[in-house]
Amino acid sequence: MKHTVPHELGQERAKKVAVAALDSYKERFAKYEPNARWTNERHADIDFRVKGVSLTGSLDVNPASIELDLEVPFLFKPFKGKAIALIEEEIKKWMAKAKAGEI
């Protein structure tokens, strides 16, 4: 399931936002064991655990958007919206900080 969060930050600042958002997510939701591995300047593989099940996906930082692609097993389909909403909320919070010059 792919989800796009548009931005006007440019790719470099957007990556800083993505890194900050993912780091914050790791702290706030440590019980889900979130992890992000950057494979290049614009792509990260992400994973976390919910109720003992590993969920995987990717995050791509583009010049005008951040794209999240999350692979959700059938059993967890009812929760995919909540997971996406939490991650998007975190990204938007950090985008606002970047616009305010805090990042």
Buried (B, 14 or more C-beta within 10 A) or exposed (E): EEBBBEBEBEBEBBBBBBBBBBBBBBEEBEEBEBBBEBEEEBEBEBBBEBEEEEBEBBBBBEEEBBBBBBEBEEEBEEEBEEBBEBBBEBBBEBBEBBBEEEB
